[in-house]
Amino acid sequence: MSYTDADVSAAIAAMDKYRSGLHYEIGAALVVVGLSAERAVKEIAIRDDMIRVAHRAGASLRQIAEASGLGRKTVTAIVAADPLRA
């Protein structure tokens, strides 16, 4: 696997964002936590978009809740926040 200079620079910038000059182990752990949190936000956005797609395609709230592991109230809130609904 090879990386470009831009890839390396982006990784260093991301690490520096969370590390804050703390003890090495703490800084490394904070980098992982911070990057994981950023990824989780992206994954949740994708999940929510797919929940709305499934609902528009005809899936019931119960079916979506069971598939996603979320409660019906949460699924209902996600569907209600659909930016494509008029």
N, CA and C atoms as a LAMMPS dump frame, in Angstrom:
ITEM: TIMESTEP
0
ITEM: NUMBER OF ATOMS
258
ITEM: BOX BOUNDS ff ff ff
-5.0000000000000000e+02 5.0000000000000000e+02
-5.0000000000000000e+02 5.0000000000000000e+02
-5.0000000000000000e+02 5.0000000000000000e+02
ITEM: ATOMS id mol type element x y z
1 1 1 N 0.856 -1.171 0
2 1 2 C 0 0 0
3 1 3 C 0.9 1.233 0
4 2 1 N 0.546 2.199 -0.813
5 2 2 C 1.339 3.422 -0.865
6 2 3 C 0.455 4.621 -0.546
7 3 1 N 1.082 5.646 -0.047
8 3 2 C 0.369 6.848 0.362
9 3 3 C 1.003 8.052 -0.308
10 4 1 N 0.185 9.019 -0.642
11 4 2 C 0.705 10.247 -1.22
12 4 3 C 1.111 11.187 -0.089
13 5 1 N 1.86 12.211 -0.44
14 5 2 C 2.228 13.225 0.553
15 5 3 C 0.98 13.877 1.145
16 6 1 N -0.049 14.036 0.328
17 6 2 C -1.299 14.639 0.809
18 6 3 C -1.968 13.731 1.84
19 7 1 N -1.933 12.409 1.607
20 7 2 C -2.498 11.463 2.571
21 7 3 C -1.784 11.555 3.913
22 8 1 N -0.47 11.593 3.866
23 8 2 C 0.332 11.664 5.09
24 8 3 C 0.075 12.979 5.814
25 9 1 N 0.033 14.069 5.07
26 9 2 C -0.223 15.379 5.675
27 9 3 C -1.6 15.431 6.325
28 10 1 N -2.593 14.85 5.667
29 10 2 C -3.942 14.833 6.229
30 10 3 C -3.984 14.009 7.515
31 11 1 N -3.278 12.895 7.536
32 11 2 C -3.244 12.054 8.737
33 11 3 C -2.558 12.779 9.886
34 12 1 N -1.464 13.444 9.612
35 12 2 C -0.741 14.188 10.647
36 12 3 C -1.605 15.331 11.175
37 13 1 N -2.285 16.038 10.296
38 13 2 C -3.16 17.135 10.72
39 13 3 C -4.295 16.616 11.597
40 14 1 N -4.866 15.476 11.222
41 14 2 C -5.947 14.895 12.026
42 14 3 C -5.438 14.492 13.396
43 15 1 N -4.257 13.904 13.457
44 15 2 C -3.691 13.504 14.749
45 15 3 C -3.402 14.724 15.612
46 16 1 N -2.835 15.749 15.017
47 16 2 C -2.51 16.959 15.77
48 16 3 C -3.76 17.642 16.313
49 17 1 N -4.862 17.51 15.6
50 17 2 C -6.122 18.123 16.031
51 17 3 C -6.557 17.593 17.395
52 18 1 N -6.325 16.321 17.663
53 18 2 C -6.8 15.698 18.899
54 18 3 C -5.71 15.472 19.946
55 19 1 N -4.472 15.381 19.536
56 19 2 C -3.402 14.985 20.447
57 19 3 C -3.144 16.007 21.537
58 20 1 N -3.118 17.255 21.246
59 20 2 C -2.961 18.348 22.21
60 20 3 C -1.686 18.273 23.045
61 21 1 N -0.642 17.638 22.566
62 21 2 C 0.634 17.62 23.269
63 21 3 C 0.636 16.862 24.581
64 22 1 N -0.349 16.014 24.817
65 22 2 C -0.421 15.256 26.06
66 22 3 C 0.543 14.073 26.031
67 23 1 N 0.64 13.396 27.155
68 23 2 C 1.449 12.19 27.259
69 23 3 C 1.159 11.304 26.046
70 24 1 N 2.163 10.609 25.542
71 24 2 C 2.059 9.856 24.302
72 24 3 C 0.847 8.928 24.272
73 25 1 N 0.647 8.11 25.29
74 25 2 C -0.47 7.152 25.292
75 25 3 C -1.815 7.861 25.326
76 26 1 N -1.913 8.918 26.115
77 26 2 C -3.166 9.677 26.18
78 26 3 C -3.435 10.335 24.834
79 27 1 N -2.414 10.948 24.269
80 27 2 C -2.565 11.606 22.968
81 27 3 C -2.972 10.628 21.885
82 28 1 N -2.34 9.45 21.864
83 28 2 C -2.683 8.444 20.864
84 28 3 C -4.129 7.977 21.037
85 29 1 N -4.531 7.761 22.282
86 29 2 C -5.907 7.337 22.545
87 29 3 C -6.89 8.414 22.107
88 30 1 N -6.581 9.677 22.376
89 30 2 C -7.47 10.769 21.977
90 30 3 C -7.569 10.883 20.463
91 31 1 N -6.478 10.609 19.757
92 31 2 C -6.519 10.622 18.296
93 31 3 C -7.501 9.573 17.802
94 32 1 N -7.4 8.365 18.345
95 32 2 C -8.3 7.289 17.923
96 32 3 C -9.746 7.634 18.262
97 33 1 N -9.97 8.155 19.461
98 33 2 C -11.333 8.53 19.865
99 33 3 C -11.882 9.619 18.936
100 34 1 N -11.097 10.625 18.68
101 34 2 C -11.548 11.728 17.828
102 34 3 C -11.846 11.284 16.41
103 35 1 N -10.949 10.511 15.82
104 35 2 C -11.166 10.037 14.457
105 35 3 C -12.345 9.067 14.388
106 36 1 N -12.5 8.239 15.411
107 36 2 C -13.645 7.321 15.462
108 36 3 C -14.953 8.096 15.565
109 37 1 N -14.956 9.161 16.344
110 37 2 C -16.158 9.981 16.483
111 37 3 C -16.525 10.628 15.153
112 38 1 N -15.522 11.119 14.43
113 38 2 C -15.793 11.715 13.126
114 38 3 C -16.387 10.682 12.178
115 39 1 N -15.828 9.469 12.2
116 39 2 C -16.334 8.404 11.329
117 39 3 C -17.758 8.018 11.732
118 40 1 N -18.022 7.959 13.03
119 40 2 C -19.36 7.59 13.509
120 40 3 C -20.4 8.591 13.02
121 41 1 N -20.064 9.864 13.04
122 41 2 C -20.995 10.897 12.56
123 41 3 C -21.331 10.647 11.09
124 42 1 N -20.326 10.318 10.293
125 42 2 C -20.56 10.04 8.87
126 42 3 C -21.42 8.793 8.691
127 43 1 N -21.114 7.748 9.462
128 43 2 C -21.867 6.494 9.358
129 43 3 C -23.326 6.693 9.775
130 44 1 N -23.553 7.48 10.812
131 44 2 C -24.923 7.754 11.264
132 44 3 C -25.691 8.518 10.186
133 45 1 N -25.032 9.461 9.544
134 45 2 C -25.689 10.22 8.475
135 45 3 C -26.076 9.294 7.323
136 46 1 N -25.197 8.361 6.981
137 46 2 C -25.504 7.4 5.919
138 46 3 C -26.669 6.511 6.349
139 47 1 N -26.62 6.004 7.591
140 47 2 C -27.707 5.164 8.103
141 47 3 C -29.036 5.898 8.042
142 48 1 N -29.055 7.137 8.507
143 48 2 C -30.293 7.912 8.516
144 48 3 C -30.817 8.141 7.101
145 49 1 N -29.922 8.421 6.164
146 49 2 C -30.338 8.58 4.771
147 49 3 C -30.97 7.291 4.242
148 50 1 N -30.368 6.164 4.559
149 50 2 C -30.895 4.881 4.082
150 50 3 C -32.215 4.519 4.766
151 51 1 N -32.38 4.934 6.016
152 51 2 C -33.671 4.749 6.69
153 51 3 C -34.753 5.519 5.949
154 52 1 N -34.458 6.752 5.562
155 52 2 C -35.441 7.553 4.829
156 52 3 C -35.731 6.961 3.445
157 53 1 N -34.695 6.442 2.799
158 53 2 C -34.885 5.794 1.494
159 53 3 C -35.789 4.572 1.65
160 54 1 N -35.514 3.751 2.66
161 54 2 C -36.326 2.553 2.896
162 54 3 C -37.778 2.93 3.167
163 55 1 N -37.993 3.983 3.938
164 55 2 C -39.36 4.41 4.249
165 55 3 C -40.075 4.918 3.004
166 56 1 N -39.384 5.73 2.218
167 56 2 C -40.001 6.223 0.972
168 56 3 C -40.309 5.072 0.015
169 57 1 N -39.52 4.002 0.076
170 57 2 C -39.732 2.854 -0.795
171 57 3 C -40.853 1.95 -0.294
172 58 1 N -41.358 2.223 0.914
173 58 2 C -42.498 1.474 1.406
174 58 3 C -42.266 0.614 2.631
175 59 1 N -41.075 0.602 3.166
176 59 2 C -40.821 -0.17 4.382
177 59 3 C -41.561 0.47 5.551
178 60 1 N -42.085 -0.36 6.433
179 60 2 C -42.79 0.165 7.608
180 60 3 C -41.781 0.608 8.66
181 61 1 N -42.24 1.455 9.556
182 61 2 C -41.381 1.899 10.65
183 61 3 C -40.921 0.701 11.493
184 62 1 N -41.795 -0.267 11.675
185 62 2 C -41.452 -1.468 12.443
186 62 3 C -40.33 -2.234 11.75
187 63 1 N -40.443 -2.427 10.44
188 63 2 C -39.411 -3.138 9.688
189 63 3 C -38.072 -2.422 9.789
190 64 1 N -38.095 -1.118 9.649
191 64 2 C -36.858 -0.334 9.721
192 64 3 C -36.262 -0.41 11.116
193 65 1 N -37.112 -0.296 12.131
194 65 2 C -36.63 -0.375 13.518
195 65 3 C -35.959 -1.72 13.781
196 66 1 N -36.58 -2.792 13.327
197 66 2 C -36.002 -4.117 13.534
198 66 3 C -34.674 -4.274 12.794
199 67 1 N -34.612 -3.796 11.566
200 67 2 C -33.389 -3.923 10.766
201 67 3 C -32.248 -3.081 11.318
202 68 1 N -32.594 -1.922 11.854
203 68 2 C -31.56 -0.99 12.31
204 68 3 C -31.15 -1.187 13.76
205 69 1 N -32.022 -1.865 14.522
206 69 2 C -31.742 -1.997 15.949
207 69 3 C -32.122 -0.755 16.739
208 70 1 N -32.824 0.15 16.099
209 70 2 C -33.271 1.381 16.751
210 70 3 C -34.714 1.214 17.2
211 71 1 N -35.144 2.058 18.116
212 71 2 C -36.537 2.065 18.533
213 71 3 C -37.409 2.747 17.492
214 72 1 N -38.697 2.438 17.534
215 72 2 C -39.623 3.044 16.571
216 72 3 C -39.678 4.561 16.704
217 73 1 N -39.588 5.06 17.932
218 73 2 C -39.611 6.524 18.117
219 73 3 C -38.417 7.168 17.424
220 74 1 N -37.259 6.541 17.533
221 74 2 C -36.055 7.08 16.888
222 74 3 C -36.202 7.039 15.381
223 75 1 N -36.692 5.922 14.859
224 75 2 C -36.901 5.798 13.419
225 75 3 C -37.916 6.833 12.944
226 76 1 N -38.982 7.015 13.698
227 76 2 C -40 8.005 13.343
228 76 3 C -39.388 9.405 13.278
229 77 1 N -38.537 9.721 14.23
230 77 2 C -37.885 11.041 14.244
231 77 3 C -36.961 11.206 13.043
232 78 1 N -36.248 10.154 12.691
233 78 2 C -35.34 10.219 11.536
234 78 3 C -36.144 10.428 10.258
235 79 1 N -37.221 9.667 10.1
236 79 2 C -38.068 9.796 8.912
237 79 3 C -38.701 11.188 8.86
238 80 1 N -39.128 11.695 9.992
239 80 2 C -39.762 13.014 10.042
240 80 3 C -38.777 14.119 9.677
241 81 1 N -37.492 13.878 9.87
242 81 2 C -36.471 14.878 9.558
243 81 3 C -36.036 14.801 8.106
244 82 1 N -36.777 14.089 7.278
245 82 2 C -36.438 13.906 5.874
246 82 3 C -36.399 15.247 5.147
247 83 1 N -35.23 15.658 4.651
248 83 2 C -35.144 16.939 3.949
249 83 3 C -35.843 16.928 2.604
250 84 1 N -36.192 15.751 2.06
251 84 2 C -36.861 15.67 0.775
252 84 3 C -38.372 15.727 0.884
253 85 1 N -38.889 15.626 2.119
254 85 2 C -40.339 15.716 2.289
255 85 3 C -40.799 17.144 2.103
256 86 1 N -41.896 17.297 1.467
257 86 2 C -42.393 18.66 1.219
258 86 3 C -43.517 19.014 2.16
